[in-house]
Amino acid sequence: MKYELGRCLLEDRLLESGKTKDELARDLLYKPERLSDYIERKRVMPLQTALSIADTLGCEVSELYELIPNRR
């Protein structure tokens, strides 16, 4: 099945992990603005970034976005 990306769930995963956006950015050597861009849907996370974020937060990559089935 093909999926489209819905809302970014990074902010939810941060709350669950107890980390702040600044802490995550520091852990991954990213600028906090980059994470804000993902949260605000200005940018889509590249797979390598999503893997790093998921590993750091202890979640699955598929938990970083709402996944909307595309039934075409």
ABEGO torsion letter per residue (X at the ends): XBBBBBBBAAAAAAAAAGBBAAAAAAAAGBBAAAAAAAAAGABBBBAAAAAAAAAAAGBBAAAABBBBBBAX
